[in-house]
Amino acid sequence: MKLRLDEYYYIISDEFDEIEDYMPQYMVEELDKFRESHTPEEAFDYLENLYSHIEIIDTQYRTNYIDLEKSYINYTAIIKIEDKYYSFDWYYTWNWDFEDQVDANADLTEVFPKEVTVTEYESK
């Protein structure tokens, strides 16, 4: 399974600012038509509904690598789509274009939840 660049943007940024820059053109045109006859709140609800099939579990589930010299952190994110869990790696950095922070051509990796017992130690 693959995601579109706008779906990655929604997951990672968890907002809709500039999401149109990453949508396919036909979706931008549909959104613009919708906005012509609806309020900003209704347009926000439209976008929420558009991405409602994606449940964000954890965008920073695992820290894979930190490179201070190149100013990035590589994370693994976990999402849920249609009752299946998937992971993908992405880069957090302020120096790269968003298109370079994810690999939109790569397939998502299906993952499975595993219950783990954790023991915590507390001081008296």
C-alpha positions in Angstrom: 0.0 0.0 0.0 1.3 3.5 -0.8 0.2 6.9 0.3 0.0 10.1 -1.6 2.3 13.0 -0.6 -0.7 15.0 0.8 -1.6 12.0 3.0 2.0 12.0 4.4 1.8 15.7 4.9 -1.5 15.3 6.9 0.0 12.6 9.1 3.3 14.3 9.8 2.1 17.9 10.2 -1.3 17.0 11.6 -2.7 20.2 10.0 -4.0 21.4 6.7 -1.8 24.5 6.2 -0.2 24.2 2.7 -1.6 20.7 2.2 -2.8 21.8 -1.3 0.8 22.1 -2.3 1.0 18.3 -2.1 -2.4 17.2 -3.4 -3.0 16.0 -6.9 -4.3 18.8 -9.1 -7.8 17.3 -9.5 -8.2 17.3 -5.7 -7.0 20.9 -5.4 -9.7 21.9 -8.1 -12.4 20.0 -6.2 -11.4 21.7 -2.9 -11.4 25.1 -4.5 -14.9 24.5 -5.9 -16.0 23.5 -2.5 -14.5 26.5 -0.8 -16.4 28.9 -3.2 -19.7 27.9 -1.7 -18.8 27.0 1.8 -17.5 28.5 5.0 -13.9 28.0 6.2 -15.2 25.7 8.9 -17.0 23.6 6.4 -13.9 23.4 4.3 -11.9 22.3 7.3 -14.6 19.6 7.9 -14.3 18.6 4.2 -10.5 18.0 4.7 -11.0 16.2 8.0 -13.4 13.8 6.2 -11.0 13.4 3.2 -8.3 12.1 5.5 -10.5 10.3 8.1 -9.5 6.9 6.8 -6.1 7.4 8.3 -5.7 7.0 12.1 -2.5 8.4 13.4 -1.1 6.1 16.1 2.3 7.7 16.7 4.4 9.8 14.3 7.5 9.4 16.4 7.1 5.8 17.4 10.8 5.1 17.1 13.8 7.3 16.7 16.0 5.6 14.2 18.9 8.1 13.8 19.9 11.6 14.7 22.4 13.5 12.6 23.3 16.7 14.2 25.7 17.6 11.5 23.0 17.4 8.8 20.3 18.6 11.1 17.8 15.8 10.9 16.1 13.1 12.9 14.8 9.9 11.2 11.6 8.6 12.8 9.3 5.6 12.2 5.6 6.5 12.3 2.7 4.1 12.9 -0.7 4.6 11.3 -3.9 2.6 11.0 -5.9 2.3 7.8 -8.9 0.0 7.5 -8.1 -2.0 10.7 -4.5 -2.6 9.6 -1.4 -1.0 11.1 1.4 0.3 8.9 4.7 2.0 9.5 7.0 4.3 7.4 10.1 6.2 8.0 10.4 9.9 7.7 12.8 12.7 8.4 12.2 15.6 10.7 14.3 18.6 9.5 13.7 22.3 8.8 16.4 22.3 6.0 14.7 20.0 3.5 11.6 20.3 1.3 8.7 18.2 2.4 9.0 16.0 -0.6 12.5 14.9 0.6 11.3 14.1 4.1 9.2 11.0 3.0 9.5 8.4 0.3 6.1 8.6 -1.3 7.2 5.9 -3.8 7.8 3.3 -1.1 5.2 0.8 0.1 4.1 1.1 3.6 5.2 -1.8 5.9 2.4 -3.7 7.6 3.1 -4.1 11.3 1.2 -5.9 14.0 0.6 -4.7 17.6 2.4 -6.7 20.2 1.5 -6.4 23.9 4.5 -6.0 26.1 4.8 -5.9 29.8 6.9 -3.1 31.2 8.3 -3.0 34.7 8.9 0.4 36.2 11.0 1.1 39.3 10.2 3.9 41.6 12.1 5.3 44.5 10.6 5.3 48.0 
